[in-house]
Amino acid sequence: MRSYLLKRLPSALLVLVLASVLIFAILRLIPGDPASALAGPDADAATVAALRERLGLDEPLLVQYGAWLGGLVTGDLGPSYVIGGDTADLITGGLGATAELTLGALLFTVVLGTAFGVLGAASRSGWVRTAVRVATTGALAVPPFVTGVLLVLLFAVAVRALPAGGRVPLLEAPDLAVQYLLLPSLCLALPSAAVVGRYLKDGIERALGEDYVRTATAGGVAPRRVLWRHALPNALPPVVTVLGMQTGQLLGGAVLVEAIFAWPGLGQLAEQGLIRRDYPVVQDLLLLLVTVFVLVQLLTDLVYAWLDPRIRWE
């Protein structure tokens, strides 16, 4: 495994470097900059120019990019240009909330995806298969902002069983925190659960058609045991890869879901940073998300190889 990791690290680092270049370049292509945001719409050109000089935005782009990378290497993310405060503190303050939301959505993705896949592949009832197909299609077709509004109208307004938005830290009041977490994590998880469910369904159906499964069934092994002990484990490796990719989707989708449910995480911070053209905040935040995604993909490959002995670390 050590040799495998050493072989993967150069490509992972290359991805991060390329991502940093793209993030840096795209932000500079967006009209406006932090100096204009700080100066306000009525400021004259001299005031904006003075602010650009103070923030170092008048330096060549290569110099600005080098200064940003130097700060990342040394761990000094610097101050926020517009929002105010230290960039590292701002990101750390929202990281726990976003991680909490993403983990909750990942749990929903695994549970619902497994239910969709198993019921869709193994159920002998036609209406159950149809219901699963309709549910997964709807979860993929309906945008998250529509799903979020529907969940709020149903569970927060009509039934009044769950809060419509906000957050309570999990460690302060776990029971209350879970109530606030349920709706946004479910909203975030539904599309990913549908994708995982479809891949798992196809994998189980392929496994059920294999000779060893038919032999076990002909030998009198109970269908439930055949499903859980033989078909499901052999359908898991490809699903693990899909789940790893969906984890990245959950991180990206958290930006929109946090806005819907007033969840005080990195999504709200990214929204403020983009609106105010706060380069340090947006750059560091996007690169952090890319880094997490790369690490998740690396971990996914390791789990895939562990589940499938035919894969060799070399």
N, C-alpha and C positions, 0 to 999 in steps of 0.2 A: 504493500500500500504506500510505503514511503516513496518508492521510485515512481509510482503513478502520480502522486501529488507533486513531486519535483518536475515531472514532465508537463503537468497541467499549469503550474504556476506561471511560466513565461507567457503562455497564451492569455491567462487571466490578467496579468499585468498589462499586456498589450491592449486588451479590451478596455481596461480602465484608463490608460493613456489616451486612446482614441476617443473614448467617451468624454474625457476632460476637454480635449480639443474642440469637440462638437458642441459641448455645453457652453464653453467660453465664446465660441464664434457665433452661435445662434443668439445668445443674449445680446451681443453687440450689434446684431442685425435688426433687432427689434427697435422701432422708433422710440426716441427718448432715452434718457440716462439718469442716474441718481442725482446729478447736479441740477438738472431741470426740475426733478421732483422736489428737491430740497428748496430750490429758489422760489418755486411757485410760478403760476402762470403769468403774473404781472412783472416778473423780474426782467431787468434789461440784460443785454448780451454780456456786459462787463461783469455783472454779478455772477452769471452762470459760468463765465470763463474762470473767474477767481475760484469758484467752488470746484470746478473740474481740476484746476491746478492743485488745490488743497487735498483732493481725494486721489490724486495721481492718475486721473483719467486722461490727462494730456500727454502721458507717456506713450511711446510706441506700444502696439498691441503685444509684441513679443516680450517686452519688458513687463507689462502687466501680467501676462500669462506666467512668466517666470517667477514673479513675486507671489502669485497665487499658489503655484506648485511648491515654492519654498516654504510658504506658511503651512501648507498641508503636511509636508515632510517633517517640519519641526513641531507640529501640533498647535501652531498659533494661527487660528482662523481669522483673527483680527476683529475689528468692530463692525457692526452693521452701519451702512451708510445712512439709511433713511429711517428704518424702524427704531433704531437706537439700542444700545446695549451690546454685549459681546456676542458674536455670531455663535460661538460654541455653546454659550448658555442658552441662547434662543432655541437652538436645535435640540439640545439636551432636554429643555423644558417640555417640548412637544413630542419627544421620541417615545417616552413611556406610554402616552395616550395612543399614539399610532401603533406601537407594538402590541398594546392590549387589544385594540380593534382588529388588527391583522391576525393575531392568534385566535381571537374569537371567531373570526370569519373562516380561518383555516380549519378550526374544529367543526364548524357547520359544513364546510366543504367536504370533509372526510366522511362525516356521518350521513349527510344527505346524498353525497355522491355514491357511497356504498349502498345505500337503500335504493337509489335509482338503478344502479347497475345490477344488483342482485334480483330485485323485483322484475326488472325489464327482461332479464335473461332467463330466470328460473321459474317465474310464475306460470302456471298452466291456465290462468284465467285471462281471457282475451281483454276484458275490460280493465284489468290491472295493467296490462302491457300498454293499452291505449292511454290510460291515465298517466302513466310514466312518460310516454312519448309526448303527450300534450304538455305536461309539467316542464319537461326539459326544454321543449321548443319555446314555451312561454318565457322561461327564465333567461333564455338566450336572446329572445327577440325584444323583450321589453327593456328600455333603457333604465339604468339604476335610479335616475332621478324620478322616473314615473313609479318604479317599484317602491322607492322610499316614501313618496307621497301616499301611495295606496296603503302601505304598512302603517303609517301614522294615522290615516283616516280610520283604518280598521281597529287597530289595537290601542291607539291613544285617544281617539275621539269617540268612536262608536262604543267600543267595549270598555275603554278607560282602564285597561289592565296594565299598560306600560307607559312610561313617560315618552313624550314626543321628541325630546332632544336634551342635550347637555351631557355632563359626565360627572360621576362620583369616583374618585380613585379607588381601585380595587382593594388596596391594603387598608383603607380607612373604614369602609363599610361594605364588606363583600356582598351581602344580600342585596343592598340597594344598588351597588355598582353593577351587578349582573342584570338587574332590571333595565338600567340605562344602556347596557351593552348589547342586549338582545336584538333590538330592531336594527341598529346600524350594522352589526356584524352579519345578521341574516340578509339584509339588503346587499351587502358587499359580497356575500358568499354565493348567492343564488346562481349567477352565470357560471362561476367556476365549478360549482357542484354539478351543474348540468353537463359541462364538458367532461368532468371526471366520470360521471355516471355513464355517459355514452361510451367512453373508452372502456370502462370496466365491463359494461354489458357486452360489447363486441369481444372482449378478451375471454369472458366466461363462456360465451357461445362457442368460440373456437375451441376452448379447452374441453367443453362437453362433447365435442365431436371427435376428440382424439381417441385412439385405440385403447389406451390404458384406462380411460374413463368408461368406455363401453365395456371393457373387460371387468372392471370393478362392479359396474351395474349388473352385468350378467351373472357375476359371482354372488349376488345377493346383498351387496353393500347398500345400505339405506340411501335414498336420493339426497337427503340432507347432509349426510356424511360425505357423499361424493362431491357435493357442491362446496362445502366448507373446508374439507381436508385435501381435495385433489384439484378441483377446477379453479377455485378462487386463488390459492397461492400461485398457481401457474399463470394466472391472468394479471398478477400484481406488478411485475417488473415494468412493462410499458406504462402502466398507470402511474407509477412513481415518477417517471420522467414528466408526464403530463402534470402531475401535482406540483412538481418543482417549478414548472413554467407558470402554472396558475398562481403560485405564491408571488411571483413578480407582478402578475396582473392584480393581485390583491393590494400590493403596495401602491401601485399606480392608481387603482380605483379608489383607494382611501381618500385621495384628495377631494374627489367629488362627493363621496358619501359623508365625509366630515363636514362639508359645507351644508349638506341637507339637514343633518342632525345636530348642527352646532357643536360638533365634537372638537375640543381644543387640542388638536394634534398638529402634525407636520403639514397636513393639507391646508389648514388655515394659514400657517406660516408661509407656505409656498404661494398661496393666493395673495397675501399681503406683499410679499417680496416681489412678485411679478408685476402687480399693479403699480408699485412704487419704484420699480426698476432697481431694487436693492441687490446689486450684483453679488456681494459676498454671501448673503443668505441663500439666494437661489442657486448659485454655483455649488456651494458646499452641500446643500440639501439634495440637489439632483445627483451629485456624484456619490453621496452617501447611499441613495436608493440604488444606483447602479452597482455599487460595491456589494450591498446586501444581496442583490439579484445574482451577481457572479458567484458569491459564496454559497448561495442556496443551490445554484446549478452544480457546483462542485460537490456539495454534500449529496445532491440527488444522484450524481454518477456513482458515488461511493456506495450509497444504499442500493442502487440498481445492481452493482456488481456483487454485493453481499447477498441479495435475494436470488440472483441467477448465477449458479456456480460455473456456468459455461463461459461467463465473462472473466477474463484474467486481468489482474492488475497491470501486467506488463502491456 
